[in-house]
Amino acid sequence: MPQAFAFLFDRLSHLLDHWNDKKNQSETPEAPAALQGELGTLVVNEPIFLRHQAELQNLAGALGSYVRNPERLSTEDKALVIQLGRLRGLLEEVYGRALSFDGETDRPETGTRVEQRVDSVTGTVLGVDGVQDGPTHVVQQAKTVEAGGWLIGVRSDKRQ
């Protein structure tokens, strides 16, 4: 719990402190030993961040007391578990990748996650362009793909 909390809160703090600094919209932070899989480079999806900014700020305030009192970190604290779960979900949306920790067998391994749902494809819908650093999970759904339309999960010239 302490490693997961420290990592998630650090990502939250960094995101809130640096989101509008164009030089810091992508970074490769050090992953904690408890993180399952490869973290790779984190890139901020600005529209998603802006949509959730107020909630992320509220979570920073609510979780701040645990930073000052780390002895209170416990899986028995239901409010903490709910807040950390929500924080992880929001960070996964903002960074577009799963964040999983050791022992979590019901979650995808840490890596790039893309989910696209569209009604109709007339041009090209591309999930991932280029080789990703770490596992890549692409889910695409289209009701119809019109003549000449392309629904592409991953496009890369390089093989892993």
C-alpha positions, -999 to 999 in steps of 0.1 A, spaced: 0 0 0 27 26 8 45 21 -26 13 23 -45 1 53 -26 34 71 -30 35 65 -67 -1 75 -74 1 106 -52 34 116 -68 19 113 -103 -11 134 -91 11 161 -76 33 162 -107 3 164 -130 -13 192 -111 19 212 -107 31 208 -143 1 201 -166 3 234 -185 41 234 -188 45 221 -224 80 208 -216 66 184 -190 36 169 -209 55 137 -213 79 121 -189 94 87 -180 91 86 -142 108 59 -121 84 31 -115 81 16 -80 91 -21 -76 55 -30 -69 44 -18 -103 35 -48 -125 50 -45 -160 67 -17 -179 56 19 -172 73 36 -201 67 72 -211 37 90 -197 20 115 -220 -7 138 -207 -40 139 -227 -48 175 -221 -86 174 -229 -91 145 -206 -70 161 -179 -90 194 -182 -123 174 -179 -111 158 -146 -90 186 -132 -114 197 -104 -118 161 -92 -81 155 -93 -76 187 -72 -102 174 -47 -84 141 -45 -51 158 -38 -67 176 -9 -84 145 5 -53 124 2 -29 150 15 -35 140 51 -21 105 43 11 122 30 15 140 63 5 108 83 18 78 64 12 55 94 -25 59 85 -21 40 52 -41 8 54 -61 -14 31 -86 -15 60 -94 22 54 -123 20 30 -124 57 22 -87 56 13 -91 25 -9 -120 41 -28 -101 74 -33 -70 56 -45 -91 35 -69 -106 67 -83 -73 84 -85 -58 55 -104 -87 54 -128 -84 91 -135 -46 88 -140 -51 59 -164 -75 80 -184 -52 110 -185 -21 89 -194 -39 64 -216 -23 34 -199 -30 9 -173 -13 12 -139 -13 -22 -122 5 -34 -91 19 -68 -81 -7 -92 -70 -35 -77 -91 -45 -106 -113 -78 -91 -124 -63 -60 -141 -44 -56 -174 -6 -54 -170 8 -18 -169 11 -5 -204 -6 15 -232 -44 11 -233 -65 24 -261 -103 21 -263 -122 35 -293 -159 32 -299 -174 47 -331 -206 44 -350 -193 45 -386 -158 45 -401 -154 63 -435 -117 72 -432 -91 58 -408 -94 50 -371 -60 42 -357 -54 29 -322 -16 31 -319 10 44 -344 45 31 -336 61 7 -312 50 12 -276 74 7 -247 56 -20 -227 24 -40 -233 -2 -25 -256 -40 -32 -252 -62 -19 -280 -100 -23 -280 -119 -10 -310 -156 -12 -318 -173 1 -349 -209 -5 -359 -200 -2 -395 -168 2 -416 -178 18 -449 -161 10 -482 -126 25 -481 -127 28 -443 -99 14 -421 -101 3 -385 -64 -3 -374 -54 -14 -340 -16 -10 -342 5 3 -371 43 0 -368 73 -4 -391 93 -19 -363 87 -53 -347 92 -59 -310 
